Amino acid sequence: MVIVMGDMIADLAMRIPRFPVVAQDLKPLSHLEIGPGGATNIAIMAARFGLPVACMGEVGHDAFGDIVLAGLQREGIGTTLVITTAESKTPVAGVLVDEQREPAYLGYAGNLTVRALTDEWRAAIQSADALFADGWVEIPEMPQMILDAFEIAKRAGVKIFFDPGPGNPALDLNWHVRVAALADVLLVNEEEAQRLTNLDDARTAAKFLIENGSQLVVLKRGARGMLLLTAQAQVEVDGFKVEPLDFTGAGDSTTGAILYGYLHGWDLKTLAVVANATGATKVQKLGTGHNMPTRAEIRATLAHFAPEFAGVV
């Protein structure tokens, strides 16, 4: 079982003609959808690859929380580790994407009440195959909760995956560095790698992160592909040239592919190519959540750009 921890939000996705959006504007929307978002995108992608997945976190006992839970259940993702209380309010992200395909986010942090790992969560972590968390934390206690979860997983031999993301700027960077060192697999873009290490060159930063404790660093470079490093080897692959519609969730989709491939023992080249294909497939689709790629769509991308890998998916 793969546990995806925290960052359970509802995404309200909107396609607008152009930025900026200013007061008294009235812009028509060409796309409007609400569904599960945040780290649930990774859970959905991992489940679509075929992994057994459960989300562990909190949503409110409200309409947005109902949408998140129903969306996860629709995807076959376990929700028994999700806590809902009458006092909680589900976090929501308004995701605006214009014709340039880059998203802007309007975040509502909600009101979450869980402040420490429950006994049920601790037991679930110990028996999991893998644990994923990211650095999108809002409540003050969440960094310690993630750190505690990773330390439990490390002692139990559970594989740990971490994506710091841009995170909360109010967070102490040392927390990100400490948590990253516990991760078996660290997924970062170039800016995040530089921020974690205070090094100007992303490739050098990735090597430093390996020395810091990670077994595999996945350096995501968007349309330029990605670089995968271990202490013994590295593989660099170019991105696939596709016509994008929406860059939202591209990184989440590649993380789902990395989760599946790493847990199935793929070599670095296969990991990188399939993750690239997954991201390339995602950006050709609007929105996230239920609009994450299917295996058939990823296989079609591979058949076009890298047919020798199509059979892997």
Secondary structure, 3 states (H helix, E strand, C coil): CEEEECCEEEEEEEECCCCCCCCCCCCCCCEEEEEEEECHHHHHHHHHHCCCEEEEEEEECCHHHHHHHHHHHHCCCEEEEEEEECCCECCEEEEEECCCCCEEEEEECCECCCCCCCHHHHHHHHCCCEEEEECCCCCCCHHHHHHHHHHHHHHHCCEEEEECCCCCCCCCHHHHHHHHHHCCEEEEEHHHHHHHHCCCCHHHHHHHHHHCCCCEEEEECHHHCEEEECCCCEEEECCCCCCCCCCCCHHHHHHHHHHHHHHCCCCHHHHHHHHHHHHHHHCCCCCCHHHCCCHHHHHHHHHHHCHHHHHHC
